[in-house]
Amino acid sequence: MENKTILIIEDEPTINRIVSNYFSKEKYTVLSALDGFRGLQLFSQNQVDIVCLDIMMPNVNGWDVAKTIRETSNVPIIMMSALSEEEDILKGYSLKVDDYITKPFNPKILVAKVTNLLTRLSDESSSDQTSGHLEVGGVQIDLDTHRAYIDEQEIDLSKTEFDLLAYFLKHKGKICSRNLLLDEVWGIDVYVEDRIVDTYVRKLRKILGNKSQYIKTVFGVGYRFEVPDEVY
């Protein structure tokens, strides 16, 4: 993977410096900001491949930074925050962030998450397997443009939401365990809690609306994407 540029927006100087140093050692080009306003400035002035973003910051908080970025860009965003309540994590995902890591955390884990996400993005963009169009029961995804549609109406998905939906469509009718989905969508080299799968499934069901019933829960195992024959 070629050299990538990471933007770290973290108001605690020590954490900012430590995290920046870890990424620098891994040959990332590091941009760092100590508040949200400066972070948005750096984002607008540079070609950024991924953003690591704190929430509780002066001037502009992380929620507003993520919302502003998402108005114009699908760049991967990982939130890193001491806010660990479920409602805070869900709020982050509602803003289309790709991952949420709670403090305190091991910087090595953050580096692994970032590297895995960017490697997956790079592999998908260069792989012939990403070419094509999938459609099941009125749910369509374009693997070339990373766009998704319900009955030809485009829907807004984060990178991880798109990958999860794509995996379901590619493996329609098959039981997908939580561990399998974690490995295939999030990656085997990155540790995330299995409840993340349930969180994303809830989000996908909400987005799919009247097609949410396509995602069947297999109790104690995981999920299956299944469409009645008459819908095809």
C-alpha positions, 0 to 999 in steps of 0.5 A: 500500500502506497504512502497514505495521509492521515488527519488526526484531530485530537485536542489532548496534546499528549495523545495527539503526539503519541498517536501521530508518532505511531503513524509516522513510524508506520510511514504515514504522512501525518497531519494533526490538529488540536481542535475541530476548526483547525482540523476542518481547515487541514482537511479542506487544504489537503488530500486526506485518506483517513481521519481519526477524530476525537469528539469533545474538542474546543471550537468545533466538536467531533460530531460537527466535524464528522457531519461537515466532512460527510457533506462533501466526502466519503473519506473513512472516519474513525472516532476515538473518544472517552464517550463509551455509552451505547448512545454515543457510539450509535450517534457516531455511526449515525453520522456515517463514521466507519469505526468508533474506538473508546479511550483509553486505547492502545495506539497499536490497535488504532494503527491496525484498524486504520491500516486494515481499512485502507488496505481493504479499500485499496484492494477493492479499488484494484480488484477485478472482483469489484466490477459489476452490479448486484441486485436482489429483490429491488436492492441494488449495489454498484460495486464500481461506483460504491453506490446503492439503491432501493427500487432505483432510488439511491441510498446513503451508506457509509463504507462499512454499511456498503461492504456489509450489504454487498456481502449479504447480497453476494451470499444471499440465502446463506447463514452468515455468522457474526464471526464470519461477518467480522472477518469478511467485512471488518477484517481478520487483523482488526479487533472489534466487538461482535456487537458491532455487527448487530449495530450495523444490521440495525442500521441497515434494516432502518435504511432498507425500510420495507425491505428490512425483513430481507435480513433474517436473524438466525438466533444464536448464530448470525444473519441471513439475507433472504428474499421471497421468491415472488419478489425477484 
